Amino acid sequence: MLTAYDYPLGKLVDEAGVDIVLVGDSLGMVVLGYETTTPVTMEEMIHHAKAARRGVANALLIGDMPFLSFRGSLDEALTNARRFIQEAGCDGVKVEWKTGIEHTANAIIDAGIPVMGHVGLTPQTAASEGGFGMRGKDAAAASRIVAQALALEGAGCFAMVVECVPDLVAQEITRRLRIPTIGIGSGPWCDGQVLVTYDLIGLFERFTPRFVKRYAETAAIIRRAAASYVQDVKAGTFPGPEHTVAMPPQEAAKFKLNPQSKIHLMQ
């Protein structure tokens, strides 16, 4: 699983053969420039999910339910989940763990919408839980996360994101659950893996999580390309003849104006 937030990126990762494309609320940080994911709205998520849908032809497309979109009334959560399906064309939604979320997830599933769960580090509530970092580092905390994953599976979730827990905890969750687990920063024992694509390709430079492997340095490539463009424009070497369309000579001769003549603009 990889993230995508627009048509070109969705198309590229889909063509690369990923099984699932997540329109993650990580777009708040890597695309919109927010400090965290919490300011992301439903309108922003729907806008980006629509764009990604136009590029994703084969993979399962999952919309990330943003902060507060599923934490109020059940009716509001159902309405927001339906928007991902009906307006954006997603195949399902993802919800982060919170107390009681299994009941909300079950209601969304009963409405015919597939739900992916998310346990461990939950970025939407990280600030109120001691910040970003590993979860489940002691036995008691690890047991709670396992119980949360089991509760979401019991609610009917079809898959589980397991974020930033020790590998032994991820291994135990994978062993206990009958649904696929998708790890991020949780070691190799999950059934699948997910990364934020902007981290993977080196396009987001504010920070790089320890668990990320960079497969490209796209930001450096873009910066060099833009600097070369600026240099060529200032030097007058772009656009060159190969980038320019010339008027046929006979038409150019007709078009040349007497320096003394006036140009009249038609209204």
C-alpha positions in Angstrom: 0.0 0.0 0.0 1.2 3.5 -0.9 -0.4 6.9 -0.5 -1.6 9.2 -3.4 -3.4 12.5 -3.3 -3.8 13.4 -7.0 -4.2 12.1 -10.5 -0.5 11.8 -11.6 0.7 10.2 -8.4 -2.3 7.9 -8.2 -1.7 6.8 -11.8 2.0 6.2 -11.2 1.8 4.1 -8.1 -1.2 2.2 -9.6 0.9 1.4 -12.7 3.8 0.3 -10.4 1.5 -2.6 -9.1 0.6 -1.6 -5.6 -2.4 -3.5 -4.2 -4.0 -0.6 -2.3 -3.8 3.2 -2.7 -4.5 5.2 0.4 -5.7 8.8 0.1 -4.2 9.5 3.5 -4.8 12.5 5.7 -1.0 12.7 5.6 -1.8 15.0 2.7 -2.3 17.7 5.3 1.4 17.7 6.1 3.1 16.6 2.9 0.8 18.5 0.4 -1.0 21.2 2.3 1.8 22.2 4.7 0.0 21.8 8.0 2.1 20.9 11.1 -0.1 17.9 11.8 -3.0 15.9 10.2 -5.7 17.3 12.5 -6.6 20.4 10.5 -7.5 18.3 7.4 -11.2 18.7 6.5 -13.6 16.4 4.7 -13.8 18.8 1.8 -10.0 18.6 1.4 -10.1 14.8 1.6 -12.9 14.5 -0.9 -11.2 16.9 -3.3 -7.9 14.9 -3.3 -9.7 11.5 -3.3 -11.6 12.4 -6.5 -8.3 13.3 -8.2 -6.6 10.1 -7.1 -9.6 8.1 -8.3 -9.1 9.4 -11.8 -5.6 7.9 -11.8 -6.1 4.6 -10.0 -7.5 2.0 -12.3 -6.5 -1.3 -10.7 -5.7 -0.9 -7.0 -8.2 -0.7 -4.1 -8.7 3.0 -3.3 -9.2 3.8 0.4 -10.2 7.2 1.8 -8.8 8.2 5.2 -11.5 9.5 7.5 -10.0 12.8 8.8 -10.0 14.0 12.4 -13.5 14.6 13.8 -15.2 13.2 10.7 -16.1 10.0 12.6 -15.7 11.2 16.3 -19.0 12.9 16.7 -22.5 11.5 16.0 -23.0 8.2 14.3 -25.1 9.9 11.6 -22.2 12.3 10.9 -19.7 9.4 10.6 -22.0 7.6 8.2 -22.6 10.7 6.1 -18.8 11.3 5.8 -18.0 7.7 5.0 -20.7 7.7 2.3 -19.1 10.8 0.7 -15.9 8.9 0.1 -17.8 6.2 -1.8 -20.5 8.2 -3.6 -18.6 11.5 -4.3 -15.0 10.4 -4.5 -15.4 6.9 -5.8 -13.3 5.2 -3.1 -13.7 1.5 -2.5 -13.6 1.8 1.3 -12.5 4.0 4.2 -9.9 3.9 7.0 -10.5 4.8 10.7 -8.0 5.3 13.4 -8.5 3.7 16.8 -10.3 5.6 19.6 -12.4 4.3 22.4 -15.7 3.1 21.0 -14.6 3.3 17.4 -15.5 -0.4 16.9 -19.2 0.6 17.1 -18.8 3.3 14.6 -16.9 1.0 12.3 -19.6 -1.6 12.6 -22.3 0.8 11.6 -20.3 2.0 8.6 -19.8 -1.6 7.6 -23.5 -2.4 8.1 -24.2 0.4 5.6 -22.2 -1.5 3.0 -18.9 0.4 3.2 -15.7 -1.6 3.7 -13.6 -0.3 6.7 -9.9 -0.6 7.3 -8.8 -0.2 10.9 -5.7 1.5 12.3 -4.0 0.8 15.6 -0.7 1.6 17.4 0.4 5.2 16.7 -2.6 7.1 15.6 -1.4 10.4 14.2 -4.7 12.2 14.6 -4.5 11.9 18.4 -0.7 11.7 18.8 -0.4 15.2 20.3 -2.7 14.2 23.2 -0.9 10.9 23.7 2.6 12.0 24.2 3.5 12.9 20.7 4.8 10.8 17.8 6.8 7.8 18.7 6.6 4.1 19.3 3.5 2.6 21.0 3.2 -0.7 22.9 6.8 -0.6 24.3 5.7 -2.3 27.5 3.6 -5.4 28.0 0.5 -3.6 29.2 0.5 -1.1 26.4 1.2 -3.9 23.9 -1.7 -6.0 25.2 -4.1 -3.0 24.8 -3.1 -2.5 21.2 -3.7 -6.2 20.5 -7.1 -5.9 22.1 -7.9 -2.9 20.0 -7.0 -4.7 16.8 -9.2 -7.6 17.8 -12.1 -5.3 18.6 -11.9 -3.7 15.1 -11.7 -7.1 13.5 -14.7 -8.1 15.5 -16.5 -5.0 14.2 -16.0 -6.3 10.6 -12.9 -4.4 9.4 -11.3 -6.1 6.4 -7.7 -5.1 7.1 -5.6 -3.4 9.8 -2.9 -0.8 9.7 -0.4 -1.4 12.5 1.8 1.7 13.0 4.9 2.2 15.0 4.8 -0.8 17.4 7.7 -3.1 18.3 8.0 -6.0 15.8 7.0 -8.6 18.4 3.7 -6.7 18.9 3.1 -6.6 15.2 3.9 -10.2 14.9 1.4 -11.1 17.6 -1.3 -9.0 16.1 -0.7 -10.6 12.7 -0.9 -14.1 14.4 -4.1 -13.3 16.2 -6.0 -11.6 13.4 -7.6 -13.4 10.5 -7.6 -10.3 8.4 -4.5 -8.8 6.7 -2.2 -6.6 8.7 -0.4 -3.7 7.0 2.6 -2.4 8.9 4.3 1.0 9.0 7.3 1.3 11.3 6.4 -2.0 12.8 8.9 -4.4 11.4 8.6 -7.2 8.8 6.0 -9.5 10.3 2.8 -7.9 9.0 1.1 -9.2 5.9 1.8 -6.0 4.0 3.5 -2.7 4.3 2.6 1.0 3.7 4.6 4.1 3.4 3.7 7.7 2.6 4.8 8.0 -1.0 6.2 11.5 -0.5 8.6 10.0 2.1 9.5 7.1 -0.2 10.4 9.4 -3.1 12.1 12.0 -1.0 9.7 14.8 -1.9 8.8 15.7 1.8 11.9 17.1 3.5 10.6 18.5 6.8 11.6 15.3 8.5 12.1 11.6 7.6 10.7 8.9 10.0 13.3 6.3 11.0 11.3 3.5 9.5 11.3 5.1 6.0 13.5 3.8 3.2 14.0 6.5 0.5 14.0 5.0 -3.0 14.5 8.4 -4.7 15.5 12.0 -4.0 12.8 13.7 -6.0 13.0 17.0 -4.2 16.6 17.5 -5.2 15.7 16.6 -8.9 12.9 19.2 -8.9 15.1 21.8 -7.3 17.8 21.3 -9.8 15.4 21.3 -12.7 13.7 24.6 -11.5 17.1 26.2 -11.0 18.2 25.3 -14.5 15.0 26.7 -15.9 15.5 30.0 -14.1 19.1 30.2 -15.3 18.0 29.5 -19.0 15.3 32.1 -18.9 17.5 34.8 -17.5 20.3 33.9 -20.0 17.8 34.0 -22.9 18.5 30.4 -23.9 15.0 29.3 -23.2 12.8 29.2 -25.2 15.1 28.3 -28.1 14.2 27.7 -31.8 13.1 24.1 -31.0 10.5 25.4 -28.6 9.2 28.2 -30.8 6.6 28.2 -33.7 7.6 30.6 -36.5 5.0 32.3 -38.7 5.3 31.3 -42.4 7.5 33.9 -44.2 4.7 35.1 -46.5 2.4 35.8 -43.5 5.3 37.4 -41.6 5.8 39.8 -44.5 2.1 40.8 -44.4 2.2 41.1 -40.6 5.1 43.5 -40.4 3.8 47.0 -39.5 5.0 50.4 -40.5 6.6 51.9 -37.4 4.4 54.9 -38.0 1.1 53.0 -38.3 -1.3 52.7 -35.4 -2.8 49.4 -34.1 -6.5 49.5 -33.6 -8.0 47.1 -31.2 -11.4 45.7 -32.0 -13.8 45.7 -29.1 
